[in-house]
């Protein structure tokens, strides 16, 4: 085995001995039973002699038959739990013809998903959609949930091409993270339509994506459409109209976009993330529809994944920063090109504050071991460790290296070379480091990189060893205003503030202002009331500002804000917002705990499974149940 590679502790698959290179997927979507009835045909190739079985990750899949595509011969199989592994696996006995290295076989698996265990699929009732007439389905496979809808080698280290046929009710539309090949009536059931897809660029299992609903689209660029329910298609199209500008800026930095179409899907509000970089079809939260394009920078992040993450992929989930840290760095390089370098620095400053908040939270929970850039995940589910830390610590590390090597743009040539070398494959931190030192060999020989504390940046928990020198020009006004509010002693002195204070502040500058205030002692109820009267944060449509404002209110124990917190928790499923708000609501006393418990009980079915688990854990640890 390559010394730079090691076993993915989050997967049971024997991908060291046999690899899936392609899969064909036939799917029938049944909303009444909330099940997918599927046939998956996997093209496998043995990598070593003597491999007697194909071991696939598998959670809750009800398998009815396994056979050889070539001969039709049934293959023996069993679902079992291996010692020390996170989830069960499907162990399929291979014929003797596969015993030699290089042998190939098509393995056909017929199965159904289990709605109680299928964390990858979110089923929505018509009442949970904007149209209120039709049901809705969407998937979220990152990090290790693909195994609950598809028997697969559920590790980023294995990348495969695929094709798919999805049968849905005639009034609905199916989309996947792939090239759309069209649709046709079902051969034997006139109430169904079959949609066909193909993905010719190899992807890891976590990027498999499916959505079914009453969807419409509008073109927003030469290679982009926005998809969503018709009730918000115009709003979404306007919000993300600058997508092509961002896509072109990314190509200037890291080279040609290789995926063909770049479409956007705006999901219902239960979606647990701001965005998900499914190839050819980025999934986005409707919380980004601020009405002024102020949150559209998430597009820059998700499309950047087309290179860092989707094209060059982290080897395993301990190396997650290779995905998100690089993408965050690239996202901000795009911001510098579309806007200016100072905007990039403001984004980095906001991100640094978010990282600091996340690290403090983990340390408070006794989970400092979650905070290294490359954490150890043995025995841990990657969902439990998920946070902004790999995004922001990773991006800050690259920003620091860029500054050390000469400043803005210094890493652009390296990034192109890095992507060219590793594209279609996977990479570890050690491989990246070796390639970086080779690429900048002159700077290494001149001692430019001698001051890099590699192990502290990569392995140590807590904050990075140093903070890069961010330009504070766009942050200074926010910082000064936050300091003034934090210094208020006499409520009468709040008359010095007016709505003009924030008139010229961008959304990002306001986020920075509220983030700085969160690092100060809690504001009193009287000061919070004065701030609301001055700035009307309760009425903002910007989800990033509303979420930060409500966290300040909870820290100040302003009970009048609790109904607004409950309203957000009842209408929004994005984990970035709801997990901290539940945690902080539970810290506001017994009455607030009761409100949190009642809110979760009423909305548990609305949240995605991984979000519901996180919230349930918070409520349990808080003594709510």
N, C-alpha and C positions, 0 to 999 in steps of 0.2 A: 504494500500500500504506500502511496505517496506520503512522505513524512509530514507534508503540510496539511494532510487530510486526516480526519479522525471520524469515528462512528458518530452518526447523528443520534444523540441520546433520546430524541423525541420520536423516533421511528423504529418499528420492529422489522422492517423490510430487509431482506438479505440482498440489498442492492450492490454489495461487494462482489456477489457471485453471478447475479443475473440482473439484467436491466430491461425496463420497458422503454421502447423507442417510439412507439405510436399506440394510440388507442382510438377505437371506433365506439361510439356511444349511441345507442338507441334508447330513447326515453319517452314514456307516456306519463303525462302529468295529470294526476287525479286530485282535484281540490276537495271533494267531499271526504275522502279518506286521508287527505294530507300525505300522500305517498307518491314516490316516483317508482314506476315499474320499468326496469332497465335491463338491457343486455350490453355488457362491455366486452369488447374483443381486444385483447392486449397483444401487441407484437413484442415478443421477448427475444433476447439474445444472451446466451451464457458467456460469462467473462472468464471462467476458469473451469478446469476439468472437475468432474465428480459432483456437480451440483444436482441434487436429487429432488429439490422442491423449489417452488416459487412462493415466497412469503410476502404477503401484501398487508398493509395496514387496513383495518376494517373495524368500524364501530357501528353496531346495530343493524348491519345489513343482513337481510333474510335471504340467504342463498338457496336457490332451488336446483341449480345444475351448473356443472363445470365440465367443459369438453374441449377437445382439440379442434380448431377450425379446419385443419387440413384433413384429418381422418374422420372427424365426428365422434371419435372415441371418448367415452366419459373418463374424466380424471378424478381420482379420489381426492377428497379435501376434508378439512376440519377447521372450525373456528376455535381458537384457543387463546389463552393468556400466557405469555411467556414471563418467566420470573424477571422482575426488575424493570419490565416495560410499562409505559404509561397506559397503553390501550391494547385491546385484543388484536389478533391478526388472523388472516385467512391463509392456511398452509395447504398448498396444492401440490400433489405428487406429480412430478414430471416423467414422461416416458423415457425409456433408456436411450432413445435417440438424442436426448438433450444432454447426455453425460459429458460430451466433449466441448471444450472451449470453442465459441463461435457458432454453436448450434442455434437454430432459430425455430420459433413455434408461435402459432396464434392460439391464445388461450381465451375461450369464450365463457363468460360468467353471466348467468341469469339471476336476477335478485330483485328485491324490493327494499326500499328504505323504511326505517322505523320512525314514525313521527315523534316518538318520545325521546329518541336518542340522536336524531339527525340534526346536530348543531349547525350544520352548514346551511340549512334551508329555513327561511322564515316564511311562514304562510300567513297571509293577511285576509281577514274577512272584508267583504265589500264596505262595511261601515268604517274600516280603517284606511280607506283610500279617499282621494278627493272626489272622485266621481260617484262613489257610494253604490255603484251598480254591479261591479264585477270584482271577483277576488284577485289576489296579487301574490306573486311568489318572487323572492330573490334569494341569492346565495351569498355567503361570505365564508370562503374556505381558509383564509389566512387566520391563524398560522397552521394548525393541524386538523382542520375540520373537513377537508376534502374526503377523508377516509369514511366519513359518515354518509356520503352520497355516492362514492365511487371506490371500489376496491383498487388500491393504488400503492405505489411506493411513495408514501406521503412525506417526502423529504425534499428540500430545495436542491439537493445534490443530484437529483434525477430530473432531466428535462425531456419532454416528449412532444411530438406533434400530435394532432388529433383531428377527427372529423366527427360530426354529430348530426342526428336527426331527432327532432323534438316534436312530439304530437301534443297539440293543445286544442281546447275548444275553439270553434271557428271565430268567435267574437274576440278572441285574444291574440296577442302578438308575443312571440318568443324571440329573445335576443341572447347571444352568447359573446364572450370575449374572443371573437374570431371574425373572419371574413364571412359576410352574409351571402349565401348562395341562392336564396329565394325560397319560395314556399309552394306547396301543391296540396290538393285535397288528399286526405287519407285514402289508401287503396280500398279499404273495406268498411270504413266508418264515415259516412258523410257529415257527421257532426264535428269532425276533427280536421285540423290543418296541420301539415307536417312542415316544419321549418328546417332548412339544412345549413350547416356551417362547416368551415374548414380553417384550421390554424396551421400554417406551414412553418412557422418559427417555433422551435421547441421551447416549451414552457414547463416550469415546475407545477406540481399539483395544486399548490395554493392559489394559482392564478386561474384555475378553472372557474367559470362564472356563467350563471344562467339567470334570466329574469323572464317572467311571464306576467302580462297584465294588459289592460286596455291602454296601449301605448301609442303615441303619435310622435312624429319627428318634424324638425325644421332644420334646413341647412343653415350653418353659420360660418362656413368657410369652404375652400376648395376641396378639403378632405375631411370635413367634420359636419356632423349633425348633432343636435341635441334631442334626446328622447325623454319623454315623461308622459304623465297623464295630460290630456288636452287642456285641462283647467289651468295648467301653469306653463304650457309650452312657450307662449309668447314672452312671459316674464323671464323664463330660463334662457331663452334664445338671446334676449337683450343682455342679460347679466353676463353671459359668457361669449359675447360677440368678438372679443379680442383674442380668442383662442389661437387663431392662425398667427397672430403677431408673436405670441409667446412660443409657439411651435417653431417658427422661423428663427427666433432668437436662440432657442436651444440648439438648433442645427448649426448655428454659427459657432457654438462652443464645443459641441461633442460630435458633430457629423450628421450624416443623413438619417432621417427617420425611416426605419425599415419595416414598419408594420402596416403600411397601406393607409387604411382609414384611421382617424382618431375621433371617435364619437364619444359623447357624454350622455350618461343616464342620470337624471335627477330622481332619486328614490323617495318613497314615503318617509315620514319623520322618524320611524322606528329604527332606521339604519344607524348602526352603532358607531360609525366612523365619519370623519369629515369627508374622506374620499378613499377609494380603493382603486389601485392602478391596473385593473383587469385589462389585458391587452386589447387594443382596438375599441374598448368600451369602458371608459373610466366611470365608476360609480361615484356619485356625489350626494351628500346630505342636503336636504332643502334648507337647512340652517344657513347655507351660504347665500341664499337669495335675499341679500340685504336691501336690494332696490337701488344701490348706487355703485355696484361693482367693487365695493371696498373689500370684499372677501374673496374676490375672484382669483387671488394669488394662489389659492389651493390648486387651481388648474396648472399653474407653473410647476407645482410640486408633483402632481400626479403624472403629467406628461413627461417630466424628467425621469420618472421611473421607466419610461420606454427604453432608456439606455442603462441606468443604474438601478438594478433590481430585476427588470424583466429580461434585458439582453445579457447583462452581467449580473449574476445572482449570487447572494450569500450562500456559502457551502452548507451551513446549517443554522439553526436559530440562535446559537450563541454568537454567531457572526452577523447578527441582524443589522448592526451599524453599517456594514458594507452595503446594505440596501438603503437604509433610511438616512444615515449621516451623509453619504455621498449625494443622495437625492436632495436633501435640504440645502447642502452647499450649492448644488447646481441650480436649484430653484432660485436662490438668491443671486447667483450670477446672471440668471435671466432677468431678475428685477433690476439689476444694474444696467442691463442693456435696454430694457423697455422704459425704465424710468431714469434712475441715476445711481451712482455709487453710494450716495448718502442714504437712499432708501434701503439699499441692501444692508447697510450698517444698522439702521433702525430695526429692520427685521431680525437681525442677529441679536440685538440688544433685548428685544422682546423675548426671543427664544432663550437667551441666557437666563432671564428671570423665571421663565417657565421651568427650565431645567432645575434651577435652584429650589423652586417650590416642590418639584417632584422628588428630588433627593431628600429634602427635609421631611417630606411625608413618609417616604420609605424608612428613613432613619427612625422616625417617631414610632413606626409600626414594628421596629426591630428587624427590618429587612434591608439593611445596608448592603447585604450581599447581592441585591438586585441591581445595584447602581454602577458597577464597573462598565466600561465600554464593551468588554467581552465577558459577560457573566458566565458562571458555570450553571448549566441547566439540568444536570443529572437528577432525576426524580422530581423535576419541576415542570409544570405545564407552561409553555411560552406565553399563554394569555395572562397568567398570573404576574409575570415579570414585565408585561408590556407597559411602556410609558413613553414620554417624550425624550428620555435620557439618550437612547441611541441616536435619535435625530439630532439633538442639540449638542451633546458632547462630541459626537462624530463630526458634525459640521464645524464646530469650534476648533477641533483638532486640525481639520483641513485648512480652516481659515488661518490658524497659527502657522502652519507649514507654508502656506501661500505668502504670508507676511515675511517669514524668515527667508524665503527664496527670492523675494524681490517685489512682492505686492500684487495688486489686482491683475488678473489675467495670467499670472505666472504658471498656474496649474492647468491652463486651458490645453496647451499642447500635450501635457502629460495625460490629461483625461482622455483625449482622443486616442492616444497611443494605448492607454490602459484598456479602453473599450475595444479597440481593434484586436488587442491580444487575447482578451478573455471573453469576447462576445460569443453567445450561444452556449457558454459554459458557466462554471461556478468558480468562486474565489474565496480564499481565506485571508485573514489579516496578515498572516506571515507571508503569503504569496504577494499581496499588495505591497507590503513593506519592502520585500526583496526587489520587486519591479521598480518601485519608487527610487530606491538607492542606486539601482542600475541606470535608470533614466537620468538622474541628477548626479552622475558619477563625478563630474567636475566639481560640483558644489560639495560633494562628500569629501573629495580629496583636498579641497580648500578649507575644510573644517566648518562649513556653514551650518551643517546639521548636527554638530557636536552637542549643542545645548538641548536637543530634543530628549526629554525624559520619557522614552518609549513605554517602559513598563508602568510608569505612573499614569500616563494617558490611557493605556490600554487595559491594565489589569487591576488597578487600585480602585476601591469604592470611593464614593463621595465626589466632591467637586473636582474639576480638572486641576492640575498643578499650577496653572496660571490662567488669567483671563486675557484673551487677545485684546489688542488696542482698537476698540470700535470707535469710529467717528461719532461723536455725540451731538452733532449740530442739530439734527431733527429731534433728538430726545431731550435737549436741554430745557425747552419750555415746559415739557411734561414733567420733568424732574422738579423744576422750580415750583410749579403749581402744586405738585404732590407735597413738597416740603412745607409750603405755606399752609395747606390744609392740615397736615400732621401736627403743625405747631400751634393750632388754635387752642387756646385755653379758655377764653371767654366767648360764649356763644354770640355776644353782640359784635365780635370782631368778624363774623362771617359776612357782614355787610360789605366788606372789601371785595367780595367775589361777585361776579356777574356772568351771565351767559356768554358775554363777549370773550371770556377766558378761553373758551374752547371752540369758538366759531371757526377759526382757521386751522384747527387741529384735524389731521387725518384720522381715520379709524384706527390705524396702527399707533399713532401718537396717543390717542385716548386709551388704548389698551395698555400702553406703557405707563401712562399716568396712574391707572387703576392698579397695575401690577406693583408699582413702587409703593402705593399706599398699603398694599397688602403686607409689605415687609415691615411696616411701622406698627406700633401698638394699636389695638383696635380703636376705631373711632367711636365716640359716644353716640347714643341715639339722637341727641340734639344736633350734633354735627352732621350725622347722616341725613336727618330731616332737612337741614339747611342745604346740603349738597343736592338733594333731590329737588328741592324748591328752585335751586339755581340752575341746574343742568337737565332736569327731567329725564334722568336715566331710566326711570320705571317705564317710560313710554318708547324707548328706543327699539327699533326693528333689527338692530345689529346684534346677532346672537353672541358674538365675542364680547361685546361691551356689556350686554345684559348679564351674561354669566359672571363676568368679573365683578360687576356691581353687586349682584346678589351675594356673592361670596363675602364682599366687604360688609354687607348688611348682616349676614349671619354671624360674622366675627364680632360685630357690635351688638349682637342680640337684639336687633330691632324687630320686634314681633310683628309689626305692621307689614314687614316685607315677606313674612312667611307664606301668605297666600300666593304671592308672585312666584316664590320658589316652588310651591306645590303645582302651580299652573305650568311652569316650565317642565317639571318632572313628569307631568301628565301628558305633555304634548311633544316631548323631545326625547329621542332614544340615544342620542350621541353620547358615548361614554365619557368623552373629554369633559362634558358639562355635568352629566347626571351623577357620576361616581363621586366627584369631590363635593357636590351639593348634598347628596345623601349623607356622606361622612360628616360634613360640617353641621348639617341639620341635627344629626344625632348627638352632637356636642352641645346643643342649645337647651338641654334640660328635658325633663320627662314629658312635658306636653309636646315638645317638638319631636321627640322620639315616637310618640304615639301618632303624630301626623305623618312622619316618615313611614312608619309601618303600614298605616292605612293607605297611603299613596302607593306603596309598592304592591300591596295586596290587590288594589284596584287595577294596577297597570302591569302586573307581572307578565301577562300574556302578550302585551304590547312590545315589551323589550325583547331584543335578540337574546338567545340563550346564554351567551357568554356575559352579556351585560347583566342579565337577571342574576346570574351566579355571583358576580362581583358584589352586587347590591345586597343580595341575601347574606353574603359573608360579612358585609359591613354591619347589617342589622343584627346578626347573631353575635358578633364581637362586641356590639354596643349594648347587648342584653335586651334587645327588643323582642326576640323570640328564640 
